[in-house]
Amino acid sequence: MKIHSLAISGLVTLNLHSLNNEGSEGNYLQTRQVQVVDEQGKLHAVNAISGDMFKHIQAEHLFNLAVEKRLPLCGPCQRFDANRIVADVDFAGAIPKDTPDSVVLSETIKKCVIDDAEGILITSEVGGKKRAIGRKSVLEFGWVIGRPDITRTESYFHVKFAPEGRGKGSGDESGANTGQNIFHRPASSGQYAVVLNVDLYRLGRNDINFEYVVTDDEREKRIKTILESVLFAFLKPNGAHRNTQNPHVTNFEGIISISKSTVPAPIASALNSQYKEEISAIKEALDKLEPNAIILYPFKSLGEFAKQMGSLIEEVKPYEGK
């Protein structure tokens, strides 16, 4: 099945997690809060996990999969360097000075699946010429936002064990962190709205000249691997404090929508309690414009989500349009 784009709208239940924090004030670690508007138009401050965090989770899974499957990675991405191909001195030095930006972008896409999928701004001096070549990410993550009526954050008291007894507090005379420190750590529980879009048709495509620069076989490998990394991001959401606050993921429900044409895969936030009905209504409206372009795959649990994604990964083929 040839998929143009894929979207996920869902509600994930996370208990006692601390995946994303803003910093600390004194000995209090502060969790991230955002302002959202509910269905009645009222503002609420709620716990949220940034889209940056979830994209980093997905990118880490993509890196591990790329190494395992021997997909191409630039030198810095082989070390999971956040600068990616911008830090690849060998790549920059091998490009002639008069090389057009479109060719530089094509070589970047060929050389690295992470730069292809996750987006990059090439701002370094490539081929002895200063450049600013943008590559928009194929994946678009929204904030993972707690529903105001059912998400709470509490702070818990902790103390570092000091085997010599309850002596000095936060450190010794040398400034070393060796005392019996007291600190307060947050833990959040609730149902979190998830929105995610993946433009699968753009994998392997040069956004300057709109040409595919890798083979169809390579595109298919990259598409399947990207979808695997998205699945793994929800099966194992890496983040802060997982060593002692590994999240209890108790449920994930929602809808996977796919588009087989340039019609956008419909998406709606679970901050709206009627989001599933909204997505179904959008599909019905789009069917009148282009019949059978949209397919919906509802899921009621993490297991069903994994099953639906697994089936799509097996069936997906590269889209042949631009």
C-alpha positions in Angstrom: 0.0 0.0 0.0 1.4 3.4 -1.0 1.0 5.9 1.7 1.5 9.7 1.1 1.1 10.7 4.8 0.3 9.3 8.2 -1.1 10.9 11.3 -1.7 9.7 14.8 -4.3 11.3 17.2 -4.5 9.6 20.5 -4.7 9.7 24.3 -1.9 8.0 26.2 -2.2 7.3 29.9 1.0 7.9 31.8 1.4 7.4 35.5 4.2 8.7 37.8 6.4 10.0 35.1 8.9 12.9 35.1 9.9 12.9 31.4 10.2 16.6 30.9 11.2 19.2 33.5 12.0 23.0 33.3 14.8 23.2 35.9 15.1 23.6 39.6 14.6 26.2 42.3 16.5 25.5 45.4 16.0 21.8 46.1 12.7 21.6 44.2 12.7 20.2 40.7 10.0 21.9 38.6 8.0 20.1 36.0 6.9 21.7 32.7 3.5 23.4 32.7 1.6 24.9 29.7 -1.6 26.9 29.3 -4.4 25.2 27.3 -8.0 26.1 26.5 -10.6 23.5 27.2 -13.8 22.8 25.2 -15.7 25.4 27.2 -13.1 28.1 26.4 -11.5 28.1 29.9 -7.8 28.3 30.4 -5.9 25.7 32.4 -2.3 25.1 33.5 -1.5 21.5 32.9 1.6 19.2 32.8 3.0 18.6 29.4 5.8 16.8 27.6 7.3 18.9 24.8 7.3 17.8 21.2 11.1 18.2 21.3 11.3 15.5 23.9 9.2 13.1 22.0 11.0 13.8 18.8 14.3 13.1 20.5 12.9 9.8 21.8 11.8 8.9 18.3 15.2 10.0 16.8 17.1 7.9 19.3 15.1 4.8 18.3 15.7 5.7 14.6 19.4 5.9 15.3 19.5 2.4 16.9 17.4 1.0 14.1 19.6 2.5 11.4 22.7 1.0 13.0 21.0 -2.4 13.2 19.7 -2.3 9.6 22.9 -0.7 8.2 21.1 2.3 6.8 23.4 5.2 5.8 24.5 7.6 8.5 26.8 10.5 8.2 29.9 10.6 10.5 28.4 12.7 13.3 25.1 10.7 13.2 27.1 7.5 13.7 27.9 9.1 17.1 24.4 10.5 17.5 25.8 14.0 17.4 22.9 16.5 17.6 24.8 18.7 15.0 24.5 15.9 12.5 25.9 16.5 9.0 26.8 20.1 9.9 29.7 18.7 12.0 30.8 16.4 9.2 34.1 18.0 8.1 34.9 15.4 5.5 31.6 15.8 3.8 31.9 19.6 3.7 35.5 19.4 2.3 34.5 17.0 -0.5 32.0 19.4 -2.1 33.3 21.7 -4.8 32.8 25.4 -4.3 30.5 26.0 -7.3 28.2 23.1 -6.3 24.5 24.2 -6.4 22.6 24.0 -3.1 20.2 21.4 -4.6 23.2 19.0 -5.2 24.4 19.5 -1.6 21.0 18.7 -0.3 20.8 15.6 -2.5 24.1 14.3 -1.2 23.0 15.0 2.3 19.9 12.9 1.8 21.8 10.1 0.2 24.4 10.1 2.9 22.2 10.0 6.0 18.7 8.7 6.9 18.6 10.8 10.1 19.3 14.0 8.2 16.7 12.9 5.6 14.0 12.3 8.2 14.6 14.6 11.1 15.4 17.8 9.3 18.5 19.8 9.2 19.7 23.4 8.6 23.1 23.2 6.9 24.7 26.5 8.0 28.4 25.5 7.9 30.9 26.3 5.1 30.4 23.6 2.5 32.9 23.5 -0.4 34.5 26.7 0.7 31.2 28.6 0.5 28.9 29.7 3.3 25.5 28.2 3.0 22.1 28.1 4.6 20.3 25.0 3.2 17.1 24.0 5.0 15.7 20.5 5.1 12.3 20.4 6.9 11.6 17.4 9.1 9.4 14.6 7.7 8.0 14.2 11.2 5.9 16.7 13.1 5.3 16.2 16.8 3.0 18.3 18.9 3.2 18.8 22.6 2.0 15.8 24.6 -0.6 17.6 26.8 -2.3 16.4 29.9 -6.1 16.7 29.9 -7.0 19.4 32.5 -9.7 17.3 34.2 -7.6 14.2 34.7 -3.9 15.2 35.0 -2.1 16.0 38.2 1.5 16.7 39.3 2.7 16.1 42.9 6.1 16.7 44.5 7.7 13.9 46.5 10.3 14.2 49.2 13.7 12.4 48.7 16.9 12.2 50.6 20.3 10.9 49.4 21.5 8.1 51.5 24.7 8.9 53.5 26.4 5.8 54.9 28.3 7.8 57.5 25.0 9.1 59.1 23.1 12.4 59.0 26.0 14.7 59.0 26.4 17.7 56.7 23.8 18.7 54.2 24.5 19.6 50.6 28.2 19.0 50.2 31.5 19.3 52.0 34.0 22.1 52.3 35.5 21.3 48.9 32.1 21.8 47.2 31.7 18.2 46.4 28.2 16.8 46.4 28.9 14.2 49.1 26.4 15.2 51.9 23.0 13.9 52.7 21.0 16.1 50.3 17.3 16.7 50.7 15.3 17.3 47.5 11.8 17.3 46.1 11.0 15.5 42.8 7.8 15.8 40.8 5.8 12.9 39.4 2.8 13.4 37.0 0.0 11.1 36.2 -2.9 11.5 33.7 -4.2 11.2 30.2 -2.2 13.0 27.6 -3.3 14.1 24.1 -0.9 13.1 21.3 -0.8 14.5 17.8 1.8 13.4 15.2 2.1 13.8 11.5 4.6 11.9 9.2 5.0 13.0 5.5 6.2 9.7 4.2 6.3 10.8 0.6 9.1 13.3 1.4 11.6 10.6 2.5 14.4 10.5 0.0 13.0 13.6 -1.8 15.0 16.7 -2.5 12.8 19.6 -1.4 14.6 22.1 -3.8 14.1 20.3 -7.1 11.4 17.8 -5.9 13.3 14.8 -7.2 13.8 11.5 -5.4 17.5 11.0 -5.0 17.5 7.5 -3.6 16.2 4.3 -5.1 12.7 3.0 -4.4 14.1 0.0 -2.5 16.1 2.4 -0.2 13.0 4.6 0.2 11.0 1.6 1.3 13.6 0.7 3.9 13.6 4.2 5.2 9.8 4.4 5.4 9.5 1.2 7.3 12.3 2.1 9.7 10.7 5.6 10.4 7.4 3.9 11.2 9.2 1.4 13.5 10.8 4.3 15.3 7.5 6.0 15.8 6.0 2.8 17.2 9.0 2.3 19.6 8.7 5.9 20.8 5.4 5.0 22.4 6.4 1.5 23.5 9.4 3.0 25.3 9.2 6.7 25.9 12.7 7.6 27.0 13.3 10.8 28.9 14.4 12.3 32.2 14.5 10.3 35.5 13.7 6.9 33.9 16.2 5.3 36.2 13.8 5.6 39.1 10.6 7.0 37.5 10.1 4.7 34.5 6.6 5.7 33.3 3.7 3.4 33.9 2.1 3.4 30.4 -1.3 1.9 31.1 -3.2 2.6 27.9 -3.0 4.2 24.5 -6.1 4.8 22.4 -6.8 6.8 19.3 -6.8 6.7 15.5 -4.1 6.2 13.0 -5.1 7.9 9.7 -3.4 7.5 6.4 -3.7 9.2 3.1 -3.0 7.5 -0.2 -3.0 10.9 -2.1 -2.1 14.5 -1.5 -5.3 14.9 0.7 -3.9 15.4 4.2 -4.3 12.6 6.7 -6.9 13.9 9.2 -5.8 14.7 12.7 -7.6 16.1 15.8 -6.4 16.6 19.4 -7.7 14.4 22.2 -8.1 17.6 24.3 -11.4 17.5 22.5 -13.4 14.6 24.0 -15.1 14.1 20.6 -11.8 13.9 18.7 -12.6 10.5 17.2 -15.9 11.7 15.9 -14.2 14.7 14.5 -11.7 12.6 12.6 -14.5 10.4 11.2 -16.5 13.4 10.1 -13.4 14.8 8.4 -12.9 11.5 6.5 -16.5 11.5 5.4 -16.1 15.1 4.0 -12.8 14.3 2.3 -14.3 11.1 0.7 -16.7 13.4 -1.2 -13.8 15.2 -2.7 -11.6 12.2 -3.3 -13.2 8.8 -2.6 -11.1 6.2 -0.7 -8.1 8.5 -0.3 -8.3 8.3 3.6 -8.2 5.1 5.7 -8.7 5.1 9.5 -7.3 2.6 11.9 -8.8 3.0 15.4 -7.0 1.4 18.4 -8.2 1.0 22.0 -4.9 -0.2 23.6 -1.2 -0.1 23.3 -1.3 -3.7 22.0 -3.8 -2.7 19.3 -1.7 0.3 18.3 1.4 -2.0 17.9 -0.7 -4.4 15.8 -2.0 -1.7 13.5 1.4 -0.1 13.1 3.0 -3.5 12.5 0.5 -4.3 9.7 1.2 -0.9 8.1 4.9 -1.4 8.3 4.6 -4.7 6.5 2.3 -3.4 3.8 3.7 0.1 3.1 5.3 1.0 -0.3 6.9 4.2 -1.5 4.5 6.8 -2.8 5.1 7.5 -6.5 4.0 11.2 -6.7 5.8 14.4 -5.9 
